[in-house]
Amino acid sequence: MFSKTSIKMAKTQESTSPEINIIQKGTEITGKIICAGDIRIDGVLNGSLSSQGKLVVGISGVIEGDVICKNADVSGNINAKINVGELLQLKSTANIVGEINASKLSIEPGANFTGSCNMGNNKHVNGAKKEAYQEAQLA
């Protein structure tokens, strides 16, 4: 049997866990999204996205605007400038049009990418993510 102390500890740990934001299929958002945690887009975003966490774009997901995040897994469509501080993974169903800045890039066979790509562990990639996120919060 659990003591009251262990139950309180469990509740505290649950409340401090990071939340995941989800934009469901059939939802369309116009504007700017700023989030500290992870986010999954299965709907449509017409605007910019800035996240300190991981971005997942599902097969039905569409982003028309600039993206800044720590990591990203893309299975859907992005028409934007993408800044990823660590790893950008383009799944086989991904369609990307725009500029990519990422420390690491993984592209599965079948993925489509049209644009330019800057890779590496340089100041432009890692510094851009943090600075842009901070600027987005101030705007």
Sequence and secondary structure as in RCSB ss.txt:
>XXXX:A:sequence
MFSKTSIKMAKTQESTSPEINIIQKGTEITGKIICAGDIRIDGVLNGSLSSQGKLVVGISGVIEGDVICKNADVS
GNINAKINVGELLQLKSTANIVGEINASKLSIEPGANFTGSCNMGNNKHVNGAKKEAYQEAQLA
>XXXX:A:secstr
   HHHHHHHHHHHHTS  EEEE TT EEES EEESSEEEESSEEES EEESSEEEE TT EEES EEESEEEES
SEEES EEEEEEEEE TT EEEEEEEEEEEEE TT EEEEEEEESS HHHHHHHHHHHHHHHH 
